[in-house]
Amino acid sequence: MKTPPKAKQVLHIHIDELQANENVLESLRNILRFSKGESKVYFHIQGNFRETVLLAGNYIRVSPEKALLDKIEGLIGKGTVSVVQEENNNN
């Protein structure tokens, strides 16, 4: 009997467009580079009346552990990171 495949997790990072300056984005990139894993990363850039969602490149895959989440929240604020189960679209 086969065991069902383990659901993959996805990391979502929410950042205000005014906060998304070059220094913050570079720091965020460095944090993510050192967390090797299999989880995709989505950036939610929030503006006045819109939100732009970007999928990070395939070379940025992370392991969404508490230490990583704490580092990101330490940089851009509490409540800016969420981890969700990836939807399976193979039905």
Order of alpha helices (4+ residues) and beta strands (2+ residues): beta-alpha-beta-beta-alpha-beta
